[in-house]
Amino acid sequence: MTFPGTPSIWRGFARRDFTCDGRACIVCAPQQEAPGRPWIWRARFFDAWPATDVALLERGFHLVYMDVVDMYGAPCAVAHWNAFHAYLTGTHGFAPRAALEGLSRGGLIIYNWAIANPDKVACLYADAPVCDIRSWPGGRGLGPGSPNDWAKCLNAYGLTEEQALAYNGNPIDNLAPLAAAGIPLLHVVGDADEAVPVIENTAIVEQRYRRLGGAIEVIHKPACGHHPHSLEDVTPIVDFILRHTIG
């Protein structure tokens, strides 16, 4: 592996931990790269429900991660991700378009980054994703929210609570660039999710994206809450990503 930083092994694959743009980053390399250097970009919760990541590493993808914790997909997080994308594609020859993966609050950064950079996204896989800060961490709908995270979120966005409640920069509000670019979306959700209610997040994205002419698949898990994420058999997720990256 040609990356700087501390070497280690993650689930049988070479791993490097280093910093880029002042943020902690991880890159895991496949044993044999697929043509074109495809990659899966994980947002938040590295090593949580990793079956999809491992399956893609086995198929020649790199797995990458940049820590933008406590930024909740705010413009500052998007700026850090811009720098990381430029580094990976410019210095290391990664494919220009990444497959994005976001669990829970990771949905905010993958969506907001994709909306700002639709030409750099191959596909988007969101798992029980937050798509509106008012739903979580704001708790201004059906869910309880998180008061501690809400305070951090307001700080990251530079908004007062009143401004945040009227904010139109959430993923649910800005799907048109993704639809215009033809970016396919996959959501996996638990229908009994109380923390990130489907009706306030995925259901709105699905309705609006279809109305814009975009392609979105939603896999529902009946009677499942916010956890566990992913699927017992991740084949549908892996196949979706392969179909829209290396064909």
C-alpha positions as CSV (number, residue, x, y, z in Angstrom):
1,M,0.0,0.0,0.0
2,T,1.4,3.4,-1.0
3,F,-0.4,5.4,1.7
4,P,1.3,7.1,4.6
5,G,0.5,6.6,8.3
6,T,0.3,3.7,10.6
7,P,0.0,0.2,9.0
8,S,-2.2,-2.5,10.4
9,I,-4.6,-5.3,9.3
10,W,-8.3,-4.9,9.3
11,R,-10.3,-8.1,8.8
12,G,-7.5,-9.6,6.7
13,F,-6.9,-6.5,4.6
14,A,-4.0,-4.0,4.7
15,R,-5.0,-0.8,6.5
16,R,-3.4,2.6,6.9
17,D,-4.4,5.3,9.4
18,F,-3.3,8.8,8.6
19,T,-4.5,12.4,8.4
20,C,-5.8,14.4,5.5
21,D,-6.9,18.0,5.7
22,G,-6.5,17.7,9.5
23,R,-8.9,14.8,9.8
24,A,-8.3,11.2,10.8
25,C,-8.6,8.9,7.8
26,I,-8.5,5.2,7.0
27,V,-7.8,3.4,3.8
28,C,-8.1,-0.4,3.5
29,A,-6.7,-2.1,0.4
30,P,-8.0,-5.2,-1.4
31,Q,-5.6,-8.0,-2.0
32,Q,-6.1,-7.6,-5.7
33,E,-7.5,-4.3,-7.1
34,A,-10.4,-4.3,-9.5
35,P,-9.8,-2.4,-12.8
36,G,-10.2,1.4,-12.5
37,R,-9.6,1.4,-8.7
38,P,-13.2,1.5,-7.5
39,W,-13.9,2.5,-3.9
40,I,-16.5,2.5,-1.2
41,W,-16.5,5.6,1.0
42,R,-17.9,4.9,4.4
43,A,-19.4,7.7,6.5
44,R,-19.3,7.3,10.3
45,F,-19.2,4.2,12.4
46,F,-16.2,2.5,10.8
47,D,-16.3,-1.3,11.4
48,A,-20.0,-1.2,12.3
49,W,-22.0,-3.8,10.4
50,P,-19.0,-4.2,8.0
51,A,-20.2,-7.1,5.8
52,T,-20.8,-4.9,2.8
53,D,-17.3,-3.3,3.1
54,V,-15.6,-6.7,3.4
55,A,-17.5,-8.1,0.4
56,L,-16.4,-5.2,-1.7
57,L,-12.8,-5.4,-0.6
58,E,-13.0,-9.1,-1.6
59,R,-14.1,-7.9,-5.1
60,G,-11.2,-5.4,-5.5
61,F,-12.6,-2.2,-4.0
62,H,-10.7,0.1,-1.6
63,L,-12.5,1.0,1.6
64,V,-12.0,4.6,2.8
65,Y,-13.1,6.6,5.7
66,M,-12.7,10.2,6.8
67,D,-13.8,11.2,10.3
68,V,-16.1,14.3,10.3
69,V,-17.7,13.4,13.6
70,D,-19.9,16.1,15.2
71,M,-20.3,18.0,11.9
72,Y,-23.6,16.4,10.9
73,G,-23.0,16.9,7.2
74,A,-22.6,20.6,7.6
75,P,-20.6,22.6,4.9
76,C,-17.4,22.2,7.0
77,A,-17.7,18.5,6.7
78,V,-18.4,18.7,2.9
79,A,-15.2,20.9,2.6
80,H,-13.1,18.2,4.4
81,W,-14.5,15.5,2.1
82,N,-13.7,17.6,-0.9
83,A,-10.1,17.7,0.1
84,F,-10.0,13.9,0.7
85,H,-11.6,13.1,-2.6
86,A,-9.1,15.4,-4.4
87,Y,-6.2,13.6,-2.6
88,L,-7.5,10.0,-3.3
89,T,-8.2,10.7,-7.0
90,G,-5.4,13.1,-7.7
91,T,-2.5,11.4,-5.8
92,H,-3.6,7.8,-5.7
93,G,-5.6,7.4,-8.9
94,F,-8.9,6.3,-7.4
95,A,-11.9,6.2,-9.7
96,P,-13.4,9.7,-10.2
97,R,-16.8,8.6,-8.9
98,A,-17.1,7.0,-5.5
99,A,-19.8,4.7,-4.1
100,L,-21.0,6.3,-0.9
101,E,-22.2,4.5,2.2
102,G,-23.9,6.2,5.1
103,L,-25.4,4.6,8.2
104,S,-27.7,6.6,10.4
105,R,-26.3,10.2,10.8
106,G,-23.8,9.3,8.1
107,G,-26.7,9.9,5.7
108,L,-26.3,13.6,6.2
109,I,-22.7,13.7,5.0
110,I,-23.1,11.4,2.0
111,Y,-26.2,13.2,0.8
112,N,-24.8,16.7,1.3
113,W,-21.5,15.8,-0.2
114,A,-23.2,14.2,-3.2
115,I,-25.5,17.1,-3.7
116,A,-22.4,19.4,-3.8
117,N,-20.5,17.0,-6.0
118,P,-22.9,15.0,-8.2
119,D,-20.2,14.4,-10.9
120,K,-18.1,12.6,-8.3
121,V,-20.7,10.0,-7.2
122,A,-21.4,6.6,-8.8
123,C,-24.2,5.5,-6.4
124,L,-25.4,6.1,-2.9
125,Y,-26.2,3.4,-0.3
126,A,-28.0,4.9,2.8
127,D,-28.9,2.7,5.8
128,A,-31.5,4.0,8.2
129,P,-30.3,7.4,7.1
130,V,-30.9,10.8,8.7
131,C,-32.1,13.1,5.9
132,D,-33.3,16.0,7.9
133,I,-31.6,17.5,10.9
134,R,-35.0,18.6,12.3
135,S,-36.0,14.9,12.6
136,W,-32.7,13.9,14.1
137,P,-31.0,15.2,16.1
138,G,-33.6,17.9,16.4
139,G,-36.4,15.6,17.5
140,R,-39.0,18.0,16.1
141,G,-41.2,15.2,14.7
142,L,-42.0,11.7,15.8
143,G,-38.6,10.7,17.2
144,P,-37.0,11.7,20.5
145,G,-33.9,13.3,18.9
146,S,-30.8,14.0,20.9
147,P,-30.5,17.3,22.7
148,N,-26.7,17.0,23.1
149,D,-26.3,16.3,19.4
150,W,-28.7,19.0,18.5
151,A,-26.6,21.6,20.2
152,K,-23.5,20.3,18.4
153,C,-25.4,20.3,15.1
154,L,-26.5,23.9,15.5
155,N,-22.9,24.9,16.2
156,A,-21.6,23.0,13.2
157,Y,-24.1,24.6,10.9
158,G,-23.8,28.0,12.5
159,L,-27.5,28.2,13.0
160,T,-29.8,29.3,15.8
161,E,-32.6,26.9,16.6
162,E,-35.1,29.1,14.9
163,Q,-33.0,29.2,11.8
164,A,-32.4,25.4,11.8
165,L,-36.2,24.8,11.9
166,A,-36.6,26.9,8.8
167,Y,-33.4,25.6,7.1
168,N,-33.8,24.4,3.6
169,G,-30.4,22.8,3.2
170,N,-31.3,19.3,4.3
171,P,-31.0,16.4,1.9
172,I,-34.7,16.1,1.6
173,D,-34.8,19.7,0.1
174,N,-32.0,19.4,-2.4
175,L,-32.3,16.1,-4.4
176,A,-32.6,17.7,-7.8
177,P,-28.8,17.7,-8.6
178,L,-28.7,14.0,-7.9
179,A,-31.6,13.2,-10.1
180,A,-30.3,15.4,-12.9
181,A,-27.0,13.5,-12.7
182,G,-28.8,10.1,-12.8
183,I,-27.3,8.9,-9.5
184,P,-29.0,5.7,-8.3
185,L,-30.0,5.5,-4.6
186,L,-30.5,2.5,-2.3
187,H,-32.0,2.8,1.2
188,V,-32.2,0.0,3.7
189,V,-34.6,0.9,6.6
190,G,-36.3,-0.7,9.6
191,D,-40.0,0.1,9.4
192,A,-40.2,0.4,13.2
193,D,-37.3,2.8,13.5
194,E,-38.2,5.2,16.3
195,A,-34.9,7.1,16.4
196,V,-34.9,8.1,12.7
197,P,-38.5,7.7,11.6
198,V,-38.8,6.4,8.0
199,I,-41.8,8.7,7.4
200,E,-39.7,11.8,8.1
201,N,-36.6,10.7,6.2
202,T,-36.5,7.9,3.7
203,A,-40.2,8.2,2.7
204,I,-39.7,11.9,1.8
205,V,-36.6,11.2,-0.1
206,E,-38.2,8.3,-2.0
207,Q,-41.3,10.4,-2.9
208,R,-39.4,13.4,-4.0
209,Y,-36.7,11.6,-5.9
210,R,-39.2,9.6,-7.9
211,R,-41.1,12.8,-8.7
212,L,-37.8,14.2,-10.0
213,G,-37.4,11.2,-12.2
214,G,-34.6,9.7,-10.1
215,A,-34.0,6.0,-9.5
216,I,-34.3,4.8,-5.9
217,E,-34.7,1.4,-4.4
218,V,-35.9,1.0,-0.8
219,I,-35.5,-2.3,1.1
220,H,-37.8,-2.5,4.1
221,K,-37.2,-4.6,7.2
222,P,-40.6,-5.2,8.8
223,A,-40.7,-4.8,12.6
224,C,-37.0,-3.7,12.7
225,G,-36.0,-0.7,14.6
226,H,-33.0,1.6,14.0
227,H,-30.7,-1.4,14.8
228,P,-29.4,-3.7,13.5
229,H,-28.2,-1.9,10.4
230,S,-27.6,-3.7,7.0
231,L,-29.0,-7.1,6.0
232,E,-28.3,-10.6,7.2
233,D,-27.4,-11.3,3.6
234,V,-25.8,-8.2,2.1
235,T,-25.9,-9.6,-1.5
236,P,-28.6,-7.0,-2.6
237,I,-26.5,-4.2,-1.3
238,V,-23.3,-5.4,-2.9
239,D,-24.9,-6.2,-6.2
240,F,-26.4,-2.7,-6.3
241,I,-23.0,-1.1,-5.8
242,L,-21.2,-3.4,-8.3
243,R,-23.9,-2.7,-10.9
244,H,-23.3,1.0,-10.7
245,T,-19.5,1.0,-10.4
246,I,-17.8,-1.8,-12.3
247,G,-20.8,-3.1,-14.1
